[in-house]
Amino acid sequence: MTRKPFKVQAVATLLGISVDAVRRDSDDAGLQIERQPGEGPKTRLFSIENIYDLAAYRAKKYGVTAKAKRIVTVYAPKGGVGKTTQTSNLAAIFALMGLKVLVADLDFQANLTISYGYDPELTHEEAIESGLPLSTCVDYHLGHLLPQWQTNGQPPELKDVLKKPFGENGPHLIPSEVTLDRLEALFTVDAIMSKKPELAIARFLAENRSGKNKQIDLSQYDVIMFDAPPAKNQTTRGALLASDYVIAPVSMEKYSTKSVSYLAGVLSEMQQEHNRYPELTILGNFFDMTRVRVAAQVIALTKQYPDAWLDKQISSSEEFKKVLSDDEGMPLALARPSSTAARELREVAKALIEKMGIL
């Protein structure tokens, strides 16, 4: 996949620093930056990998370290509210802050995986025939790492499962593809046998965040994110029970606001059954505050869930649709850094990091 390069000003916008700082730190870091070909000024042209390498260098140089490591599920019981869109954008922005980010696609429809430039339906043979790199294909998903999936032998190593769409220092992805749906069937069998499958993901994380298992070492990650399917199934419950926070995007349409009450009920059930649940954060997404009904719903939600409502929101924008048609495998926050939508996304990401106490 060919991605357009970034000029210095775009890099400065993405990292929230000055143009001079971009030039100075990229030189100090020894990054191999291409120059614009031809006659005239040799403008620096940064790849997306260059940008994340620079973000990691600056985090190390200026001592940016996570005060707390968090597990976050992005979930909405109703589809079409921008859940996957915001997961891909937030993961990308968190990594630009110098954090180590892992995001797992838990939906067998694999929209998050596709948004990062991978093709879950592409076979190796088709990739070779089309001249595409084999890395475009998806061979593994989270299920392959869980004991429920293992009939014999050992699970694959994490390095074989991971995708790194923007290089080593960008967000890492555990992708999805259609056979992930089988995991739910395996969880159902476990439920019948009273094995508490809803705790499987929490156990997996607890066992592998210590760094003791070198084959599946999750200890490096400051933020682990789950893009959960909208269904209330064992996989979704497992992600929620494993999480410290749940981000619920709400578009302020009639049924999406009702979904907040539904989710609050699910969390209440978890508290009763397991004596734990993630802290709820409601993210206003794709909406227009000038509409009377939307404004009224915001007032109602903030009154009912005063601690959950995030004071930064994302407005409706055609930019999200345009990015999808670009087919560059980059979320809007990266592809159009100077847009209003990207600026709002950065503000939301900063507010979330502060609320979760990560930096």
C-alpha positions as a printed NumPy array, in Angstrom:
array([[  0.   ,   0.   ,   0.   ],
       [  1.364,   3.378,  -1.047],
       [  0.798,   6.146,   1.473],
       [  1.409,   9.797,   0.83 ],
       [  4.356,  11.376,   2.671],
       [  3.962,  14.174,   5.193],
       [  5.61 ,  17.582,   5.05 ],
       [  7.136,  19.164,   8.133],
       [  4.097,  21.291,   8.993],
       [  1.795,  18.253,   8.99 ],
       [  4.239,  16.405,  11.256],
       [  4.296,  19.386,  13.622],
       [  0.488,  19.361,  13.738],
       [  0.337,  15.628,  14.435],
       [  2.855,  15.839,  17.277],
       [  1.686,  19.178,  18.652],
       [  5.135,  20.765,  18.402],
       [  6.83 ,  23.483,  16.363],
       [  8.283,  23.031,  12.899],
       [ 11.727,  23.843,  14.318],
       [ 11.318,  21.093,  16.921],
       [ 10.411,  18.597,  14.184],
       [ 13.547,  19.453,  12.233],
       [ 15.821,  19.484,  15.294],
       [ 14.587,  16.271,  16.874],
       [ 14.408,  14.315,  13.622],
       [ 18.045,  15.257,  13.009],
       [ 19.04 ,  14.365,  16.585],
       [ 17.217,  11.042,  16.301],
       [ 19.116,  10.216,  13.095],
       [ 15.915,   9.438,  11.191],
       [ 16.266,   8.645,   7.506],
       [ 13.929,  11.23 ,   5.985],
       [ 13.394,  11.388,   2.241],
       [ 13.752,  14.687,   0.416],
       [ 11.484,  16.002,  -2.312],
       [ 13.052,  15.035,  -5.662],
       [ 13.822,  17.374,  -8.539],
       [ 15.147,  20.887,  -8.612],
       [ 14.283,  23.495,  -6.007],
       [ 14.024,  23.207,  -2.217],
       [ 14.691,  19.717,  -0.891],
       [ 11.633,  19.573,   1.347],
       [ 11.625,  16.809,   3.947],
       [  9.04 ,  14.116,   3.262],
       [  8.198,  12.041,   6.336],
       [  6.674,   8.58 ,   6.124],
       [  4.099,   7.656,   8.754],
       [  6.735,   5.312,  10.227],
       [  9.138,   8.279,  10.5  ],
       [  6.519,  10.214,  12.448],
       [  5.939,   7.458,  14.992],
       [  9.68 ,   6.913,  15.352],
       [ 10.03 ,  10.632,  16.069],
       [  7.198,  10.466,  18.621],
       [  8.948,   7.584,  20.402],
       [ 12.284,   9.421,  20.337],
       [ 10.739,  12.537,  21.86 ],
       [  8.973,  10.494,  24.548],
       [ 12.304,   8.996,  25.569],
       [ 14.177,  12.314,  25.287],
       [ 11.691,  14.268,  27.386],
       [ 10.857,  11.507,  29.86 ],
       [  7.261,  10.854,  28.814],
       [  6.222,   7.715,  30.681],
       [  2.832,   6.326,  31.622],
       [  1.852,   6.875,  35.259],
       [ -0.651,   4.047,  34.945],
       [ -1.326,   1.333,  32.382],
       [ -4.94 ,   0.936,  31.313],
       [ -7.182,  -1.54 ,  29.515],
       [ -9.991,   0.115,  27.564],
       [-12.956,  -1.274,  25.646],
       [-14.74 ,   0.846,  23.059],
       [-18.299,  -0.447,  22.932],
       [-21.746,   0.572,  21.77 ],
       [-24.742,  -1.788,  21.808],
       [-25.987,  -0.036,  18.645],
       [-24.018,  -0.15 ,  15.403],
       [-23.339,   2.841,  13.176],
       [-22.312,   5.273,  15.929],
       [-18.628,   5.46 ,  15.002],
       [-17.281,   2.909,  17.49 ],
       [-14.655,   1.398,  15.199],
       [-13.817,   4.748,  13.607],
       [-12.979,   6.25 ,  16.962],
       [-11.095,   3.167,  18.142],
       [ -8.749,   3.395,  15.15 ],
       [ -8.293,   7.154,  15.575],
       [ -7.76 ,   7.108,  19.336],
       [ -5.219,   4.276,  19.156],
       [ -3.289,   6.218,  16.498],
       [ -3.296,   9.433,  18.562],
       [ -2.344,   7.708,  21.833],
       [  0.742,   6.306,  20.094],
       [  1.628,   9.785,  18.784],
       [  1.754,  10.858,  22.447],
       [  4.634,   8.431,  22.921],
       [  2.56 ,   5.656,  24.509],
       [  2.888,   1.989,  23.59 ],
       [ -0.534,   0.971,  22.303],
       [ -2.068,  -2.405,  21.489],
       [ -5.517,  -2.544,  19.93 ],
       [ -7.435,  -5.801,  19.405],
       [-10.246,  -6.198,  16.884],
       [-12.871,  -8.421,  18.547],
       [-15.504,  -8.141,  15.805],
       [-15.42 , -10.923,  13.212],
       [-16.577,  -8.384,  10.612],
       [-13.041,  -6.968,  11.028],
       [-13.826,  -3.34 ,  10.204],
       [-11.001,  -2.098,  12.437],
       [ -8.557,  -4.46 ,  10.746],
       [ -9.685,  -3.24 ,   7.323],
       [ -9.412,   0.413,   8.381],
       [ -5.694,  -0.121,   9.028],
       [ -5.125,  -1.436,   5.501],
       [ -5.423,  -5.219,   5.888],
       [ -7.683,  -7.608,   3.965],
       [ -9.049, -10.429,   6.158],
       [-10.544, -12.239,   3.14 ],
       [ -7.363, -12.218,   1.053],
       [ -5.568, -15.566,   0.76 ],
       [ -1.811, -15.892,   0.358],
       [ -2.31 , -17.182,  -3.185],
       [ -4.473, -14.197,  -4.109],
       [ -1.943, -11.792,  -2.603],
       [  0.884, -13.305,  -4.662],
       [ -1.191, -13.23 ,  -7.853],
       [ -2.125,  -9.575,  -7.198],
       [  1.42 ,  -8.53 ,  -6.364],
       [  0.432,  -7.603,  -2.806],
       [  2.683,  -8.245,   0.203],
       [  1.683, -11.278,   2.252],
       [  1.487,  -8.996,   5.278],
       [ -1.787,  -7.692,   3.815],
       [ -3.376, -11.052,   4.668],
       [ -4.704, -11.936,   8.117],
       [ -3.7  , -15.337,   9.48 ],
       [ -4.464, -14.958,  13.191],
       [ -6.793, -13.243,  15.646],
       [ -7.104, -12.989,  19.426],
       [ -8.792, -16.379,  19.637],
       [ -5.603, -18.119,  18.534],
       [ -3.867, -16.832,  21.682],
       [ -6.512, -18.107,  24.106],
       [ -6.543, -21.616,  25.626],
       [-10.107, -22.195,  24.385],
       [ -8.751, -22.306,  20.831],
       [ -5.961, -24.804,  21.482],
       [ -6.809, -28.428,  20.73 ],
       [ -3.162, -29.479,  20.687],
       [  0.203, -27.805,  20.727],
       [  1.114, -24.294,  21.772],
       [ -0.512, -21.011,  20.723],
       [  1.368, -18.857,  18.202],
       [  3.791, -16.282,  19.51 ],
       [  2.466, -12.76 ,  19.838],
       [  4.946, -11.488,  17.229],
       [  3.35 , -13.79 ,  14.637],
       [ -0.14 , -12.513,  15.413],
       [  0.608,  -8.785,  15.569],
       [  0.231,  -6.333,  12.72 ],
       [  2.19 ,  -3.082,  12.824],
       [  0.437,  -0.835,  10.295],
       [  2.588,   2.23 ,  11.037],
       [  5.828,   0.608,  12.093],
       [  7.3  ,  -0.556,  15.384],
       [  6.39 ,   2.61 ,  17.315],
       [  2.854,   3.013,  15.993],
       [ -0.158,   1.218,  17.461],
       [  0.107,  -2.569,  17.273],
       [ -2.934,  -4.51 ,  16.086],
       [ -4.283,  -7.946,  16.905],
       [ -6.43 ,  -8.294,  13.78 ],
       [ -9.672, -10.11 ,  13.156],
       [-11.154, -12.26 ,  10.441],
       [-14.296, -14.314,   9.971],
       [-13.2  , -17.405,  11.943],
       [-13.104, -15.296,  15.121],
       [-16.849, -16.011,  15.251],
       [-15.932, -19.558,  16.305],
       [-14.562, -18.161,  19.574],
       [-18.073, -17.252,  20.655],
       [-19.188, -20.851,  20.075],
       [-16.291, -22.096,  22.203],
       [-17.214, -19.622,  24.931],
       [-20.821, -20.881,  24.809],
       [-19.641, -24.439,  25.405],
       [-17.563, -23.218,  28.354],
       [-20.625, -21.432,  29.734],
       [-22.659, -24.646,  29.587],
       [-19.857, -26.372,  31.507],
       [-19.793, -23.522,  34.081],
       [-16.224, -22.512,  33.186],
       [-16.996, -18.764,  33.289],
       [-15.839, -17.888,  29.751],
       [-16.552, -14.204,  30.377],
       [-13.366, -14.177,  32.473],
       [-11.167, -15.74 ,  29.761],
       [ -9.873, -12.443,  28.357],
       [ -9.205, -11.043,  31.839],
       [ -7.22 , -14.189,  32.71 ],
       [ -5.275, -13.954,  29.451],
       [ -4.284, -10.35 ,  30.169],
       [ -3.433, -11.022,  33.808],
       [ -1.174, -13.928,  32.84 ],
       [  0.65 , -12.086,  30.065],
       [  1.076,  -8.512,  31.331],
       [  3.73 ,  -9.532,  33.855],
       [  6.355, -10.112,  31.163],
       [  7.114, -13.639,  32.398],
       [  5.75 , -15.285,  29.251],
       [  8.178, -14.167,  26.558],
       [  6.075, -15.707,  23.782],
       [  3.083, -13.519,  24.635],
       [  4.556, -10.518,  26.416],
       [  2.055,  -7.708,  26.906],
       [  4.071,  -5.899,  29.573],
       [  5.369,  -3.251,  27.143],
       [  1.933,  -1.765,  26.45 ],
       [  0.707,   1.34 ,  28.263],
       [ -2.756,   1.123,  26.707],
       [ -4.548,  -2.022,  25.561],
       [ -7.751,  -1.327,  23.64 ],
       [-10.572,  -3.607,  22.509],
       [-12.922,  -2.805,  19.648],
       [-15.839,  -4.915,  20.867],
       [-18.726,  -6.117,  18.677],
       [-22.105,  -4.473,  19.358],
       [-23.674,  -7.763,  20.444],
       [-23.952,  -8.554,  24.14 ],
       [-22.122, -11.855,  23.822],
       [-19.437, -13.625,  25.854],
       [-16.632, -11.945,  23.881],
       [-17.983,  -8.475,  24.611],
       [-18.622,  -9.305,  28.26 ],
       [-15.106, -10.681,  28.487],
       [-13.578,  -7.483,  27.11 ],
       [-15.65 ,  -5.327,  29.459],
       [-14.766,  -7.402,  32.532],
       [-11.078,  -7.202,  31.615],
       [-11.164,  -3.416,  31.208],
       [-10.556,  -0.49 ,  33.496],
       [-12.633,   1.835,  31.307],
       [-15.326,   1.543,  28.665],
       [-15.744,   4.32 ,  26.1  ],
       [-19.278,   4.462,  24.719],
       [-19.641,   6.582,  21.554],
       [-23.118,   8.082,  21.29 ],
       [-24.373,   9.84 ,  18.164],
       [-27.399,  11.425,  19.881],
       [-29.902,   9.64 ,  17.689],
       [-32.973,   8.239,  19.389],
       [-31.82 ,   4.645,  19.794],
       [-28.131,   5.326,  20.374],
       [-28.927,   7.35 ,  23.505],
       [-31.122,   4.516,  24.75 ],
       [-28.106,   2.264,  24.339],
       [-26.345,   4.169,  27.143],
       [-29.042,   3.063,  29.581],
       [-28.691,  -0.465,  28.25 ],
       [-24.923,  -0.404,  28.758],
       [-25.325,   0.994,  32.265],
       [-27.57 ,  -1.987,  32.989],
       [-24.951,  -4.404,  31.654],
       [-22.299,  -2.825,  33.884],
       [-24.63 ,  -3.066,  36.873],
       [-25.086,  -6.794,  36.194],
       [-21.307,  -7.218,  36.119],
       [-20.979,  -5.487,  39.455],
       [-23.531,  -7.853,  40.977],
       [-22.035, -11.01 ,  39.426],
       [-18.304, -10.273,  39.577],
       [-17.933,  -7.306,  41.936],
       [-16.162,  -5.293,  39.228],
       [-16.935,  -3.325,  36.091],
       [-15.146,  -0.731,  33.951],
       [-15.662,   2.966,  34.536],
       [-18.037,   4.392,  31.933],
       [-17.115,   7.304,  29.66 ],
       [-19.71 ,   8.63 ,  27.206],
       [-18.283,  10.183,  24.051],
       [-20.54 ,  12.464,  22.017],
       [-19.832,  11.46 ,  18.447],
       [-20.93 ,  12.625,  14.973],
       [-23.53 ,  15.086,  16.21 ],
       [-24.666,  18.661,  15.777],
       [-25.287,  20.649,  18.958],
       [-27.292,  23.257,  17.013],
       [-30.133,  20.761,  16.675],
       [-32.683,  21.257,  19.459],
       [-33.279,  17.545,  20.088],
       [-29.576,  16.804,  20.241],
       [-29.001,  19.606,  22.748],
       [-31.868,  18.293,  24.879],
       [-30.438,  14.761,  24.83 ],
       [-27.013,  16.044,  25.862],
       [-28.548,  17.855,  28.815],
       [-30.434,  14.707,  29.817],
       [-27.357,  12.482,  29.558],
       [-25.104,  14.858,  31.48 ],
       [-27.72 ,  15.077,  34.214],
       [-28.153,  11.296,  34.415],
       [-24.447,  10.424,  34.047],
       [-22.552,  13.53 ,  35.23 ],
       [-19.265,  11.738,  35.864],
       [-19.367,   9.71 ,  32.651],
       [-19.974,  12.455,  30.085],
       [-16.723,  13.57 ,  28.407],
       [-16.579,  17.343,  28.012],
       [-14.975,  17.029,  24.556],
       [-17.007,  15.843,  21.574],
       [-16.633,  15.041,  17.874],
       [-18.859,  16.882,  15.413],
       [-20.457,  15.505,  12.264],
       [-18.009,  15.754,   9.37 ],
       [-17.844,  14.601,   5.77 ],
       [-14.101,  14.191,   6.298],
       [-14.638,  10.726,   7.79 ],
       [-16.314,   9.498,   4.592],
       [-13.6  ,  11.052,   2.421],
       [-10.881,   9.22 ,   4.326],
       [-12.638,   5.896,   3.755],
       [-12.595,   6.512,   0.002],
       [ -8.873,   7.386,   0.045],
       [ -8.017,   3.722,   0.727],
       [ -4.665,   4.512,   2.332],
       [ -5.268,   2.435,   5.46 ],
       [ -4.994,   5.454,   7.742],
       [ -7.566,   6.903,  10.155],
       [ -8.641,  10.501,   9.723],
       [ -6.452,  11.751,  12.578],
       [ -3.403,  10.768,  10.515],
       [ -4.661,  11.281,   6.972],
       [ -6.05 ,  14.806,   7.47 ],
       [ -4.252,  16.244,  10.507],
       [ -5.244,  19.871,   9.817],
       [ -8.979,  19.172,   9.58 ],
       [-11.439,  20.267,  12.264],
       [-12.359,  16.624,  12.874],
       [ -8.7  ,  15.694,  13.506],
       [ -8.302,  18.601,  15.924],
       [-11.405,  17.462,  17.835],
       [-10.084,  13.896,  17.918],
       [ -6.798,  15.084,  19.438],
       [ -8.71 ,  17.051,  22.078],
       [-10.833,  13.99 ,  22.887],
       [ -7.746,  11.785,  23.13 ],
       [ -6.049,  14.242,  25.486],
       [ -9.167,  14.427,  27.683],
       [ -9.379,  10.628,  27.839],
       [ -5.709,  10.231,  28.756],
       [ -6.192,  12.773,  31.554],
       [ -9.383,  11.127,  32.806],
       [ -7.773,   7.678,  32.833],
       [ -4.69 ,   9.022,  34.629],
       [ -2.251,   7.61 ,  32.079],
       [  0.019,  10.658,  31.727]])
